[in-house]
């Protein structure tokens, strides 16, 4: 086509064929205006929001924004929206279609989009022939995202709660058993404070031995107490030290358990809204003036190319 335009007198060609070219452009303009009207192409309205992710736990090397987009694109959120807004009906897709799912998901991908902005926020946008539905869907997506993130985090927390609870119960059982043994030694052998008792009884025993006039029964009693300490003292010390250690472990597990339960019951948001959605009062698609303009330009140059080609063919025949 380029050589045709370069070899022909363009201005002369335009002047000679001005009426057909005008008619082609007018017909194309009218036709594109008609076929881009709401009767043929339903206007679509856009609603969008911009949000930052927050309170996310790190699962991989992905950034919080990338994690958020992954969750927004999840099957759980998509299926919830399909059910909640009956998107198959909205997109005019029959359930008995052979490729029902494929058509539905393709239409969904064309109308519901998530993209990362240059400032690390996420833009959630929805196109719909109903501006109210587009607006409500954006809000629902944010709510569903918060719900799904909490559900996943709670699953991990429930695992942690069960693990810590099991450890706490084991620690409590061991603590109770140790307390029972320690109390039995205290009760049966009179051992309360091994270190102090050994020191004091040893002093008393040797003091009594050093005296000339002492009741033998008193010496025997002190000797029995010392023998008790020798027999059960080491065991008592070992059990007491172990008991303190187990009590510390139990208290630590109990604190973790209570923190996890508190976290489970806490209501948290996982988004910070930067731009809130609103109900559009002007259609986004189609842009009729652009369709008409592009169609008219294409028709004009196509007609001009055809005319130029015919002119050249005619010249060759008469040459």
C-alpha positions as CSV (number, residue, x, y, z in Angstrom):
1,X,0.0,0.0,0.0
2,X,2.9,2.3,0.7
3,X,4.1,2.2,-2.9
4,X,0.7,2.9,-4.2
5,X,0.4,6.0,-2.1
6,X,3.9,7.1,-3.0
7,X,3.4,6.7,-6.8
8,X,-0.1,8.2,-7.0
9,X,-1.2,11.7,-6.7
10,X,-2.8,11.4,-3.3
11,X,-4.6,14.7,-3.4
12,X,-5.9,14.0,-6.8
13,X,-7.1,10.6,-5.8
14,X,-8.8,12.0,-2.7
15,X,-10.6,14.6,-4.8
16,X,-11.6,12.2,-7.5
17,X,-13.1,9.7,-5.0
18,X,-14.2,12.1,-2.4
19,X,-17.9,11.1,-2.5
20,X,-17.3,7.3,-2.1
21,X,-14.8,7.9,0.6
22,X,-17.2,10.2,2.5
23,X,-19.9,7.7,2.1
24,X,-17.7,4.9,3.4
25,X,-16.6,7.0,6.4
26,X,-20.2,8.0,7.1
27,X,-21.5,4.5,6.9
28,X,-18.7,3.2,9.1
29,X,-19.3,6.0,11.6
30,X,-23.0,5.4,11.8
31,X,-22.5,1.6,11.9
32,X,-19.9,1.7,14.7
33,X,-22.0,4.1,16.7
34,X,-25.0,1.8,16.4
35,X,-23.1,-1.4,17.1
36,X,-21.3,0.1,20.1
37,X,-24.6,1.3,21.6
38,X,-26.0,-0.4,24.8
39,X,-28.4,-2.4,22.6
40,X,-25.4,-4.4,21.2
41,X,-22.7,-3.9,23.8
42,X,-23.8,-3.7,27.4
43,X,-22.0,-0.8,29.2
44,X,-19.7,-1.9,32.1
45,X,-19.0,0.1,35.2
46,X,-15.9,-0.1,37.2
47,X,-15.4,0.0,41.0
48,X,-12.0,-0.3,42.6
49,X,-10.2,-0.1,45.9
50,X,-6.5,0.2,46.9
51,X,-5.4,-1.5,50.0
52,X,-2.2,-2.4,51.9
53,X,-1.7,-5.8,53.5
54,X,-1.1,-5.9,57.2
55,X,-0.7,-8.5,60.1
56,X,0.4,-11.2,57.6
57,X,2.8,-13.9,58.8
58,X,5.7,-14.7,56.6
59,X,5.4,-18.1,54.9
60,X,7.9,-17.7,52.1
61,X,10.2,-15.2,50.4
62,X,7.2,-13.4,48.9
63,X,6.5,-9.9,49.9
64,X,3.3,-9.1,51.9
65,X,1.9,-7.6,48.7
66,X,2.6,-10.7,46.7
67,X,1.1,-12.9,49.5
68,X,-2.0,-10.7,49.4
69,X,-2.4,-11.1,45.6
70,X,-2.0,-14.9,45.9
71,X,-4.8,-15.0,48.5
72,X,-7.0,-12.7,46.4
73,X,-6.6,-15.1,43.4
74,X,-7.4,-18.2,45.5
75,X,-10.2,-20.6,44.6
76,X,-11.9,-19.9,48.0
77,X,-12.5,-16.2,47.3
78,X,-13.5,-16.8,43.6
79,X,-16.0,-19.6,44.5
80,X,-17.5,-17.5,47.3
81,X,-18.0,-14.6,44.8
82,X,-19.5,-16.9,42.2
83,X,-22.1,-18.2,44.7
84,X,-22.7,-14.9,46.5
85,X,-23.4,-12.9,43.3
86,X,-24.6,-15.7,41.0
87,X,-21.9,-14.7,38.5
88,X,-22.9,-17.4,36.0
89,X,-26.3,-15.7,35.6
90,X,-24.7,-12.3,35.6
91,X,-22.3,-13.4,32.8
92,X,-25.2,-15.2,30.9
93,X,-23.5,-18.6,31.2
94,X,-25.8,-21.6,31.4
95,X,-24.9,-24.4,33.8
96,X,-25.4,-27.0,31.2
97,X,-22.8,-25.4,28.9
98,X,-20.1,-28.0,27.9
99,X,-17.4,-25.7,29.1
100,X,-19.3,-24.1,31.9
101,X,-16.3,-23.7,34.3
102,X,-13.9,-22.6,31.7
103,X,-16.3,-19.9,30.4
104,X,-17.2,-18.8,33.9
105,X,-13.6,-18.5,35.1
106,X,-12.5,-16.7,31.9
107,X,-15.3,-14.1,32.3
108,X,-14.4,-13.8,36.0
109,X,-10.7,-13.1,35.1
110,X,-11.7,-10.5,32.6
111,X,-13.9,-8.6,35.0
112,X,-12.2,-9.1,38.4
113,X,-8.5,-8.1,38.6
114,X,-5.8,-7.6,41.2
115,X,-2.6,-5.7,40.5
116,X,0.4,-4.5,42.5
117,X,0.9,-0.8,42.4
118,X,4.3,0.9,42.4
119,X,3.8,1.8,46.0
120,X,3.4,-1.8,47.1
121,X,-0.4,-1.6,47.6
122,X,-2.9,-3.8,45.8
123,X,-5.6,-2.4,43.5
124,X,-8.8,-4.5,43.5
125,X,-11.0,-3.7,40.5
126,X,-14.3,-5.1,39.3
127,X,-16.2,-4.5,36.0
128,X,-19.9,-5.2,35.8
129,X,-22.9,-4.2,33.8
130,X,-24.5,-3.2,37.2
131,X,-22.5,-0.5,39.0
132,X,-24.0,-1.5,42.4
133,X,-22.8,-5.1,42.0
134,X,-19.3,-3.9,41.0
135,X,-19.2,-1.8,44.2
136,X,-20.5,-4.6,46.4
137,X,-18.1,-7.1,44.9
138,X,-15.1,-5.0,45.7
139,X,-16.2,-4.7,49.4
140,X,-17.0,-8.4,49.5
141,X,-13.5,-9.3,48.1
142,X,-11.9,-7.3,51.0
143,X,-14.1,-9.0,53.5
144,X,-13.5,-12.4,52.1
145,X,-9.7,-11.8,52.1
146,X,-9.8,-10.9,55.8
147,X,-11.9,-14.0,56.5
148,X,-9.6,-16.3,54.6
149,X,-6.4,-15.0,56.1
150,X,-7.8,-15.3,59.6
151,X,-9.0,-18.8,58.8
152,X,-5.6,-19.9,57.6
153,X,-3.8,-18.2,60.5
154,X,-6.3,-19.7,63.0
155,X,-5.6,-23.2,61.6
156,X,-2.0,-22.8,62.5
157,X,-2.9,-21.3,65.9
158,X,-5.2,-24.2,66.6
159,X,-2.4,-26.6,65.9
160,X,-0.1,-24.6,68.2
161,X,-2.9,-24.5,70.9
162,X,-3.3,-28.3,70.8
163,X,0.4,-28.9,70.9
164,X,1.0,-26.5,73.9
165,X,-2.1,-27.9,75.7
166,X,-0.7,-31.4,75.4
167,X,2.7,-30.3,76.7
168,X,1.0,-28.4,79.5
169,X,-1.0,-31.5,80.5
170,X,2.1,-33.7,80.5
171,X,3.9,-31.1,82.6
172,X,1.0,-30.8,85.0
173,X,0.9,-34.6,85.4
174,X,4.6,-34.7,86.1
175,X,4.3,-31.8,88.5
176,X,1.5,-33.5,90.5
177,X,3.5,-36.7,90.7
178,X,6.6,-35.0,91.9
179,X,4.6,-32.9,94.5
180,X,3.1,-36.2,95.8
181,X,6.5,-37.8,96.2
182,X,8.0,-34.7,97.8
183,X,5.1,-34.4,100.2
184,X,5.4,-38.1,101.1
185,X,9.1,-37.6,102.1
186,X,8.2,-34.5,104.1
187,X,5.4,-36.4,105.9
188,X,7.2,-39.7,106.5
189,X,10.7,-38.4,107.1
190,X,10.2,-34.9,108.4
191,X,12.4,-33.3,105.7
192,X,11.4,-29.7,105.0
193,X,14.6,-27.9,104.2
194,X,17.4,-30.4,103.6
195,X,20.3,-28.0,103.7
196,X,19.3,-26.1,106.9
197,X,18.1,-29.3,108.7
198,X,21.4,-31.1,108.0
199,X,23.4,-28.2,109.2
200,X,21.4,-27.6,112.4
201,X,21.0,-31.2,113.3
202,X,24.7,-31.9,112.8
203,X,25.5,-29.1,115.2
204,X,23.0,-30.3,117.7
205,X,24.2,-33.9,117.5
206,X,27.8,-33.1,118.1
207,X,26.9,-30.6,120.8
208,X,25.0,-33.3,122.6
209,X,27.8,-35.7,122.2
210,X,30.2,-33.2,123.7
211,X,28.2,-32.8,126.8
212,X,28.7,-35.3,129.6
213,X,25.2,-35.4,131.1
214,X,22.7,-35.7,128.3
215,X,19.6,-37.8,128.0
216,X,20.5,-40.7,125.7
217,X,17.0,-40.7,124.2
218,X,17.5,-37.2,123.0
219,X,20.8,-38.1,121.3
220,X,19.0,-41.2,119.7
221,X,16.2,-39.0,118.4
222,X,18.6,-36.5,116.8
223,X,20.6,-39.4,115.4
224,X,17.4,-40.8,113.8
225,X,16.6,-37.5,112.3
226,X,20.1,-37.3,110.8
227,X,19.8,-40.9,109.5
228,X,16.5,-39.9,107.8
229,X,18.2,-37.0,106.2
230,X,21.0,-39.3,105.0
231,X,18.6,-41.9,103.7
232,X,16.2,-39.6,101.9
233,X,18.0,-36.2,101.7
234,X,19.6,-36.7,98.3
235,X,16.3,-38.0,96.8
236,X,14.4,-35.1,98.4
237,X,16.9,-32.6,96.9
238,X,16.7,-34.2,93.5
239,X,12.9,-34.3,93.5
240,X,12.7,-30.7,94.8
241,X,15.0,-29.4,92.1
242,X,13.1,-31.3,89.4
243,X,9.8,-30.0,90.8
244,X,10.9,-26.4,90.5
245,X,12.0,-27.0,86.9
246,X,8.7,-28.7,86.0
247,X,6.7,-26.0,87.6
248,X,8.6,-23.4,85.5
249,X,7.9,-25.4,82.3
250,X,4.2,-25.7,83.3
251,X,3.9,-22.0,83.9
252,X,5.6,-21.3,80.5
253,X,3.3,-23.6,78.6
254,X,0.2,-22.2,80.4
255,X,1.3,-18.7,79.4
256,X,1.7,-19.7,75.8
257,X,-1.6,-21.5,75.9
258,X,-3.4,-18.4,77.2
259,X,-1.7,-16.2,74.6
260,X,-2.7,-18.5,71.7
261,X,-6.3,-18.6,73.0
262,X,-6.3,-14.8,73.2
263,X,-5.0,-14.5,69.7
264,X,-7.7,-16.9,68.4
265,X,-10.5,-14.8,69.9
266,X,-9.0,-11.5,68.7
267,X,-10.7,-9.8,65.8
268,X,-8.0,-8.5,63.4
269,X,-8.0,-6.8,60.0
270,X,-5.5,-7.8,57.4
271,X,-5.9,-4.7,55.1
272,X,-5.4,-1.0,55.4
273,X,-7.6,0.9,52.9
274,X,-6.0,3.7,51.0
275,X,-8.7,4.2,48.4
276,X,-12.2,3.1,49.3
277,X,-14.5,1.8,46.6
278,X,-17.5,3.9,45.3
279,X,-20.4,3.2,43.1
280,X,-19.6,4.4,39.6
281,X,-22.0,6.9,37.9
282,X,-20.2,6.7,34.5
283,X,-19.5,3.7,32.3
284,X,-15.9,2.6,31.8
285,X,-16.5,0.4,28.8
286,X,-17.1,0.7,25.9
287,X,-15.6,4.1,25.0
288,X,-17.9,4.8,22.0
289,X,-16.1,7.8,20.6
290,X,-12.9,5.8,20.5
291,X,-14.6,2.9,18.7
292,X,-16.2,5.2,16.2
293,X,-13.0,7.2,15.6
294,X,-10.8,4.1,15.1
295,X,-13.4,2.4,12.9
296,X,-13.7,5.5,10.7
297,X,-10.0,5.9,10.3
298,X,-9.5,2.2,9.5
299,X,-12.4,2.3,7.0
300,X,-11.0,5.5,5.3
301,X,-7.5,4.0,4.8
302,X,-8.8,0.6,3.7
303,X,-11.1,2.3,1.1
304,X,-8.2,4.5,0.0
305,X,-6.0,1.5,-0.4
306,X,-8.6,-0.4,-2.4
307,X,-9.2,2.7,-4.6
308,X,-5.5,3.2,-5.2
309,X,-5.1,-0.5,-6.1
310,X,-7.9,-0.3,-8.6
311,X,-6.5,2.9,-10.1
312,X,-3.2,1.2,-10.7
313,X,-4.8,-1.8,-12.3
314,X,-6.8,0.4,-14.6
315,X,-3.7,2.4,-15.6
316,X,-1.9,-0.9,-16.5
317,X,-4.8,-2.0,-18.7
318,X,-4.9,1.3,-20.6
319,X,-1.1,1.5,-20.9
